[in-house]
């Protein structure tokens, strides 16, 4: 596993798959909703990312079915994908917590202690 931070679209894509398997269009819609409309995955970008993440064994094809004469694949996180996403979430949490502490915002915004295992 790499220690390099995930790019935001990859982070959002993995997050979209963290609670249930989804097919391409559902991933695009979930990422759009999670990002408040800021991140719009285009079809070419999405499928290139899905292929890359399958190759990195962070996600896998959950199911394939034919819908309206077209193959539809749904994807899910692998165990390694869950570990990578959790590590990234912890890294981001620790960084945000420290930024809030230094700004004097930690107490006012309820951004309390890090979850067990997180480091600042």
C-alpha positions as CSV (number, residue, x, y, z in Angstrom):
1,X,0.0,0.0,0.0
2,X,1.3,3.5,-0.9
3,X,1.5,6.3,1.6
4,X,0.8,8.9,-1.1
5,X,-2.4,10.8,-0.4
6,X,-5.4,10.0,-2.6
7,X,-6.6,12.6,-5.1
8,X,-10.0,14.0,-4.2
9,X,-11.9,12.2,-7.1
10,X,-10.4,8.9,-6.1
11,X,-11.2,9.5,-2.4
12,X,-14.8,10.3,-3.3
13,X,-15.1,7.3,-5.6
14,X,-13.8,4.9,-2.9
15,X,-16.1,6.6,-0.4
16,X,-19.1,6.1,-2.8
17,X,-18.4,2.4,-2.8
18,X,-17.8,2.1,1.0
19,X,-21.4,1.5,2.0
20,X,-22.7,-0.6,-0.9
21,X,-21.8,-1.7,-4.5
22,X,-22.6,0.7,-7.2
23,X,-22.5,0.9,-11.0
24,X,-20.9,3.7,-12.9
25,X,-23.9,6.1,-13.1
26,X,-24.7,5.6,-9.5
27,X,-21.0,6.3,-8.6
28,X,-21.1,9.6,-10.6
29,X,-24.3,10.7,-8.8
30,X,-23.0,9.7,-5.4
31,X,-19.8,11.6,-5.9
32,X,-21.7,14.7,-7.1
33,X,-23.9,14.6,-4.0
34,X,-21.0,14.0,-1.6
35,X,-19.0,16.9,-3.1
36,X,-22.0,19.3,-3.1
37,X,-21.8,19.4,-6.9
38,X,-18.1,20.4,-6.9
39,X,-16.8,17.1,-8.4
40,X,-18.4,15.8,-11.6
41,X,-16.8,12.6,-12.9
42,X,-16.9,12.4,-16.6
43,X,-17.5,9.0,-18.2
44,X,-14.0,8.6,-19.6
45,X,-12.4,9.7,-16.3
46,X,-14.7,7.4,-14.3
47,X,-14.0,4.3,-16.2
48,X,-10.2,5.0,-16.4
49,X,-10.3,5.4,-12.6
50,X,-12.3,2.2,-12.1
51,X,-9.9,0.2,-14.3
52,X,-6.9,1.7,-12.4
53,X,-8.5,0.9,-9.0
54,X,-9.3,-2.6,-10.1
55,X,-5.7,-3.0,-11.1
56,X,-4.5,-1.7,-7.7
57,X,-6.9,-4.2,-6.1
58,X,-8.7,-1.5,-4.2
59,X,-12.0,-2.3,-5.8
60,X,-13.5,-5.3,-7.7
61,X,-16.4,-6.0,-10.0
62,X,-19.3,-7.0,-7.8
63,X,-21.7,-8.1,-10.5
64,X,-22.2,-7.9,-14.2
65,X,-25.6,-7.8,-15.9
66,X,-27.1,-6.8,-19.2
67,X,-29.5,-3.8,-19.0
68,X,-31.1,-2.5,-22.2
69,X,-28.7,-4.6,-24.3
70,X,-25.6,-3.1,-22.5
71,X,-23.3,-4.6,-20.0
72,X,-23.6,-3.0,-16.6
73,X,-20.9,-3.6,-14.0
74,X,-21.3,-2.8,-10.3
75,X,-18.2,-2.3,-8.2
76,X,-17.4,-2.8,-4.5
77,X,-14.4,-2.1,-2.3
78,X,-12.0,-4.9,-1.6
79,X,-10.5,-5.5,1.9
80,X,-7.4,-3.6,0.8
81,X,-9.6,-0.8,-0.5
82,X,-11.3,-0.4,2.9
83,X,-7.9,-0.3,4.6
84,X,-6.6,2.3,2.2
85,X,-9.8,4.5,2.5
86,X,-9.7,4.2,6.3
87,X,-6.0,5.2,6.4
88,X,-6.8,8.2,4.2
89,X,-9.8,9.2,6.3
90,X,-7.6,9.1,9.4
91,X,-4.8,11.2,7.7
92,X,-7.3,13.9,6.7
93,X,-9.0,13.9,10.1
94,X,-5.7,14.4,11.8
95,X,-4.7,17.3,9.5
96,X,-8.1,19.0,9.8
97,X,-8.0,18.6,13.6
98,X,-4.6,20.2,13.8
99,X,-5.6,23.1,11.4
100,X,-8.7,23.7,13.6
101,X,-6.6,23.6,16.8
102,X,-4.2,26.2,15.4
103,X,-7.0,28.4,14.3
104,X,-8.6,28.2,17.7
105,X,-11.7,26.5,16.3
106,X,-11.5,23.0,17.8
107,X,-13.6,23.6,20.8
108,X,-16.3,25.9,19.2
109,X,-17.0,23.5,16.3
110,X,-17.0,20.3,18.3
111,X,-14.0,18.9,16.5
112,X,-12.8,17.1,19.6
113,X,-10.2,14.4,20.1
114,X,-9.1,12.1,17.2
115,X,-10.7,8.7,16.9
116,X,-8.8,5.9,18.5
117,X,-5.6,5.2,16.4
118,X,-5.5,8.6,14.7
119,X,-2.3,10.6,15.0
120,X,-1.9,14.3,14.6
